[in-house]
């Protein structure tokens, strides 16, 4: 039986990555920034740095300092509520793949995390590079035969639309506020909303 392909992002879609980062930064710096501090309007690129700048700690932490954690062990990163249950249902009618813009140095730990949190659910994991000449997420999704992309990044969403791929913009994040989102992009704030969307087209 033919099953259409859904491509799924990891950070802030499968994984509650911003919350993990918040806790890591609080622990390292001995501060108490709360989730609402990471929900203010801002551009996607450089978003965390802007949060730290506004809260007076940008000089004390960098993303590069946190990178080794994700390279070595991601077991503390929590999956989003109901993601696994919704994807298990979708897997009955769709093929599921992961398409991420993470650095490839995170690949081994990411594979371990996916297998632990979403065992045998995805047919493959694919990395879309940022470097000049690399495929955009949309181009990679098209090459992989994906008909949908579920992502939190408006720019990635638009690259998928450019390739004729249907897009779900996941979540309700600070970097969504004020962003110009194409009318053809479907907004789903959480995994139950994703389930409802696919129920409506079944």
Secondary structure, DSSP 8 states (H G I E B T S, - for coil): ---EEEEE--BTTTB-HHHHHHHHHHHHHT----GGGGSS---STTHHHHHHHHTT-GGG--HHHHHHHHHH--TT--B-TTHHHHHHHHTTTEEEEEEE-S-GGGHHHHHHHHHHHSTT--S-EEE---STTS--HHHHHHHTTEEEEEES-HHHHHHHHHTT-EEEEES--GGGTT----TT-EEESSHHHHHHHHHHH-
